[in-house]
Amino acid sequence: MPLTPLPTDPIERERFVRGLVAAKAAAVGGFNSFAERPHVENDLQYMAKFGFTPPGGRQQVRALFVDFGRFADTDEGWDDNPKVAFIYQMRLVMAEMKAPYTQALSDAFAGAIVGLREAFRAGRDFGYPEELYYYRLEQVGTATTAQDPFLGIVGWIANFTLRVEVEPAC
């Protein structure tokens, strides 16, 4: 099946690439991955978007957010249309709805981090070898337990960055 062509509009191109990053992360499994911040109006919508209940386990929140962090022009391409690097910030959050946290959640969190690392080690072009190339996923700092400002819940949090270089649209 042929791939969808990359958009030529720069804003749509970035949004498309961000979606590819989120989809690759989602393939790891065990959490919901978001390229855009979803809007929720009540607890039912909150759990529908972010909730996860492992077999025989307690309700949990498991989410990975992919945000555009910044861009950096490279020395490749043309002076008026260089190759650009999109730098994405990713945040993985996992929490149980009720304390105390279980070892199963800690294991799932560690597994998700390792799974993300493995997923982003191979296939460095999202299927677009002539137009995209991403570098190694990097974990920023140490995973910690803290309150996530978007989800409003205390849980395990890990932050990552990913650099994706994009050929200029002709």
N, C-alpha and C positions, 0 to 999 in steps of 0.2 A: 504494500500500500504506500503510495507516494506521501511524503511529508508535506504539511502545510508550509507554503513559502513564508519566509520571514517577512514581516511587514516592512515597508519602506519608510513609513512615518516614524521618526525617532522616538516619540512617546509611546506609540503602539509597539514598537520594536522592543523597548525596555520592558513593557508590561508582558509581552509575549515571552521574553527570556526569563523573567521572574516566574512566570507560570511553569516554564520548563524546569526550573530549579525546584519549585514546590512539588511538581509531579515526580521528579526523581527522588526527592526526600520521602514522599508519601509511599513510594514503592517499598521502602524499608518495612513498613507496617508497624502496628502497635500504637499509632498516634494519628491524629488528623493534621494535615498540612495545609497551610493557608498562604496564598500569594497576596491576599488582601484581607484587611481586618473585617470580619463579619460583624454585622449589627445584630444584637440580641435585645429583646424587650422584656423577657421574663425567664424564670428558672427553667421552664420546659425547653425554651429555645436554647438556653445556655447549655443544658445537658445534651440536647440534640446535636449541637455544633462541636462541643468540646469534650463531652462525656465518653467514657469507656468503662465497660464492666467486664473484667476478665472472667473466664469460667470459674465459678465457685468463689469469686472474689467480691470485694466491696467496690462501690462506684468510685471512679477515678476521673480526673481531668488529665487528658494527654493531648498536647497540641504543639505544633511547630509553626512558628511564624517566620515568613521570609519577607524582609523589608529591603527596599532599595536604600543603600547607604550613601553612595556617592559615585561619581564617575572619574575616570582618569584617561586623558588622551594619551595615546602611545606615539612613538616616533615612526610607526608604519602607516601606510596609506598615503594620502595626498595632503598637502599643506592645508587646503581648505576643507578636507573631509578625511581626517585621520581615523585609523582604527581606534575604537574606544573600549575601555574596560569598565564594566559595571561591577561595582563591589557591593555585594549583598550581605546584610546582617541577618543571621538566623538565630532564633531563640527557641529552645526546646524546654517545655514546662510539663512536669508530671507531678500530680498531687492526688492524695486520697481525700475524699470528701469529709472524712472524719478521722481525727487523730486517734491513736498513734499510727505512724506510718509503719508499713510492714516491710519485711525483707524482700517480699515478692516485688513490691514497687521499686525498691532500690535496684534489684536485679534487672527489672524491665528497663529502668532508666539507663543503667550501664549498657545493657544490650542495645538500646536505641542509639546511644552515642557511638558504640562500635559499629553498629549497622550503618549509620550515616557515613562514618569513615570509609567503610568498605564500598558503599554504593557510589561514593564520589571518587574512588580510586581508579575506576575503569570507565571506558567510553567517554572520554573527555570532551566530546563534541555534541552531546544530546542528539546525535543523528544528523548533524549539520556540519560535516567535516571541513567544508570550504568556507564556512561563515562563522562558526563558533568554536571557542576553545576555553575550557575552564581549568584552573589550577587546583591544587589540592585544597580540600576543605580544611580549614584551620580552626581548632577550638581556641577560643579567647578566654584566658584565665582558667580557673578551676571551677568545676561544677560545685554548686552550693545550694543550700536551702534558704529560701528568702520568699518574700511576698512579691508575686508578679503584679506589676502595675496595671496591666491590661485585664488579666483574668480575676484579679482581686483575691487570690488564694495563695496560701503559703505552700510551697512544694519545692521539688528539685528543679533547678534551672541550670542550663548550660547554654553558652553563647558561642557562635561560630561566625566566620567570614568566608566568603567564596568570591573569587575574582573570575569573571567571565569576560573574555575578549571577544568583541564583535566586529566583523569586517564592515566597513562602511557600505551603506546602501548606495547603489549606483544611480 
